[in-house]
């Protein structure tokens, strides 16, 4: 299997699904590892999912995050979507990587407060508690939206809040 990452990836799937073979997740992980070490992004994603689910192998969130991040860095869309969902949900496994992730153009978009003063909220609406106040020119990374509200991350302290979208404007990078 020298250099044939695509073949190694598919062999992993054969072992994972038992197509013509007995299901053997450790062997699937081995072959996906072979393909991933040669830069196969779908194999990286398969490894991440295997470690996330822990079916047939020991669940390992740290290894899962490692492979999600590697795959996302190389453009694997599903890995990027899972990382974005983890960022939005503030899951513990993604928080150690948050500062690094804020620099990724696929994670969200930068916004700037265009009102003199804006309330940051603990949730998406005026009925949520005020989590802080910011002045015009403050910049954040918007990672989610709900109705007319944006979930934002403050780059300086990695805090999360919500802001009304009519109080900010998108920044072109």
C-alpha positions in Angstrom: 0.0 0.0 0.0 3.0 2.3 -0.5 1.6 5.8 -1.2 -1.9 4.7 -2.1 -3.9 6.8 0.4 -7.2 6.4 -1.4 -6.9 2.6 -1.3 -6.0 2.6 2.4 -8.9 4.9 3.1 -11.4 2.5 1.3 -9.8 -0.5 2.9 -10.5 1.1 6.3 -14.2 1.5 5.3 -14.4 -2.1 4.3 -13.2 -3.1 7.8 -15.4 -0.6 9.5 -18.6 -1.7 7.7 -17.8 -5.4 7.2 -18.3 -5.4 3.5 -16.9 -8.8 2.6 -14.9 -8.8 5.8 -15.6 -9.2 9.5 -16.2 -5.8 11.1 -12.9 -4.8 12.7 -12.8 -1.2 13.8 -9.1 -1.3 15.1 -8.1 -2.4 11.6 -10.2 0.3 10.0 -8.5 2.8 12.3 -5.1 1.5 11.3 -5.9 1.9 7.5 -7.4 5.3 8.0 -4.3 6.2 9.9 -2.1 5.1 7.0 -4.2 7.2 4.6 -4.3 10.2 7.0 -0.5 10.2 7.4 -0.4 10.6 3.6 -2.7 13.7 3.7 -6.0 12.0 3.0 -8.5 14.4 4.5 -11.5 12.1 4.5 -9.4 9.5 6.3 -8.6 12.2 8.9 -12.3 12.9 9.3 -13.1 9.1 9.6 -10.5 8.8 12.4 -12.0 11.8 14.2 -15.5 10.3 14.0 -14.2 6.9 15.2 -12.5 8.5 18.2 -15.6 10.6 18.9 -18.0 7.7 18.8 -15.8 5.1 20.4 -17.5 2.2 18.7 -15.0 -0.7 18.5 -12.2 1.5 19.9 -11.7 3.5 23.0 -13.4 6.9 22.8 -10.8 9.6 22.9 -12.0 13.3 22.5 -8.4 14.6 22.4 -7.5 12.4 19.4 -10.8 13.2 17.8 -10.1 16.9 18.1 -6.6 16.4 16.7 -8.0 14.8 13.6 -10.9 17.2 13.2 -8.5 20.1 13.3 -6.0 18.5 10.8 -8.8 17.7 8.4 -10.4 21.1 8.8 -7.1 22.8 8.2 -6.8 21.0 4.9 -10.3 22.0 3.8 -12.5 19.0 4.8 -16.0 20.6 5.0 -17.6 18.1 7.5 -14.7 18.6 9.9 -15.1 22.3 9.7 -18.8 22.1 10.3 -18.3 19.9 13.4 -15.7 22.3 14.8 -18.0 25.3 14.2 -20.8 23.5 16.0 -18.4 22.8 18.9 -17.3 26.4 19.0 -21.0 27.6 19.0 -21.8 25.2 21.7 -18.7 26.0 23.7 -17.9 22.4 24.2 -14.9 21.7 26.5 -12.9 19.8 23.9 -12.7 22.8 21.6 -12.0 25.5 24.1 -8.3 24.9 24.4 -8.0 25.5 20.6 -10.3 28.6 20.5 -7.7 31.3 20.3 -6.0 29.5 17.4 -9.4 28.9 15.7 -10.4 32.5 15.8 -7.8 33.2 13.0 -9.4 30.7 10.6 -11.4 32.4 7.9 -14.0 29.6 7.7 -15.0 29.8 11.4 -17.1 33.0 11.2 -16.9 36.6 10.2 -15.7 39.7 11.8 -18.2 42.4 12.9 -17.7 45.9 14.3 -20.1 47.8 16.5 -21.5 50.8 14.6 -23.7 52.2 17.4 -22.3 54.6 20.1 -23.0 52.0 22.8 -24.2 48.4 22.4 -25.4 45.9 25.0 -24.0 42.4 24.8 -26.5 39.8 26.0 -26.3 36.4 27.5 -28.7 35.0 24.9 -30.3 36.0 21.6 -32.8 38.6 22.6 -33.5 41.7 24.8 -35.1 39.5 27.4 -31.7 38.0 28.2 -29.4 39.6 30.8 -27.0 42.2 29.8 -23.5 40.6 29.8 -21.6 43.8 29.1 -21.6 47.0 27.2 -19.2 48.0 24.3 -18.5 51.2 22.5 -18.5 52.0 18.8 -15.6 50.3 17.0 -15.4 47.2 19.2 -14.7 44.1 17.0 -15.8 40.5 17.5 -16.0 37.3 15.6 -19.6 36.3 14.8 -19.9 32.5 14.9 -23.7 32.0 14.8 -27.0 33.8 14.4 -30.5 33.3 15.7 -33.1 35.6 14.1 -31.6 39.2 14.3 -29.0 38.2 16.9 -25.4 37.2 16.4 -23.4 35.0 18.8 -20.0 36.6 19.1 -16.6 35.8 20.6 -14.4 38.6 22.1 -10.9 37.8 20.7 -9.1 39.4 23.6 -10.6 37.2 26.4 -12.4 34.5 24.4 -15.7 35.4 26.1 -19.0 34.7 24.4 -22.1 37.0 24.1 -24.9 37.9 21.8 -25.4 41.2 20.0 -28.3 42.6 17.9 -27.3 42.5 14.2 -28.5 46.1 13.7 -25.8 47.3 16.0 -22.9 45.9 14.0 -21.6 45.8 10.5 -19.6 43.1 8.7 -15.9 43.8 8.3 -14.3 42.7 5.0 -10.9 41.2 5.6 
